[in-house]
Amino acid sequence: MYKRIRDLRNDAGLTQKQVAQYLKMSQTGYSKYETGETTPSITVLCALADYYHVSVDYLMERTDIKIPYPKKI
């Protein structure tokens, strides 16, 4: 999961600080997600999935399909 989070950020041309600001957290705290030192909460995983337009399953490496699920109406 940690590699996917880092790769998505790099592919988007974003810094850790930019993503951390989106998540309303410190850059240091966010960097721990990318190194695997800390596991993101489900709330953070959902926020990252929405931000990158992928599914949580993709972030967690349960699938290689990036397309997010349809949202509830």
N, C-alpha and C positions, 0 to 999 in steps of 0.2 A: 504494500500500500504506500509506503513512504516514497519509493521511487516514482510511482505514478503521480503523486502529489507534486513532487519536485519537477518531473518531466512536463506536466501540464503547465506549471508556472513558467518554466523556461520556454516552452513552445509559444506561450502567450507574450513573451518578452517582458515579463513582470519581475519585480524584485520581491524579496521576502517581505520587505517593509510595506510594499503596496498591498500585498495579500493580507498581511497582518492588520493593516488599517481597515481593510474591508471587513475582517473578522472582529474588529474592535479589540485587538490584543497587541501585546508587544512583539517586536520582531524576534526577540530571543525565544519567546514562548512558541511562536510559529516555527522557528527553525528546528525546534525539538521534534516537531511532527515529521519534518523532512529527514531527520537523522534517525528516526525510530526511537528516540529517547523517551518520547511521550506518545501515547495513542490518542488521536482526536476523539472527542465525544461524538455521539450520533448527531447532535446539533451542529457541530462543526463540520462533520462529514456531509450533512445535508446542505449546509451553506456552501461548501466547496463544490459539491455536485451542481448546485444551481449556478454558481459563479462560472464554472467551466462548461456548463451545458452537457454534463455527462451523468450517468447513473451512479448511485452509491456503490452498487455492485461492481462497476468499472473501477472506481477508486480502490475498492477492497480486493481487486484482482480476482473476482469471482467470475468475470466475463471479460472478453476482449472487445465487446461491442460498446462503443462510446455513447450511443444514442440514449438519452434519458427517457424514462417512462413518462407517459402522458400524465399531466397533473389532474387532480380531482377538481371537479367543477363545483 
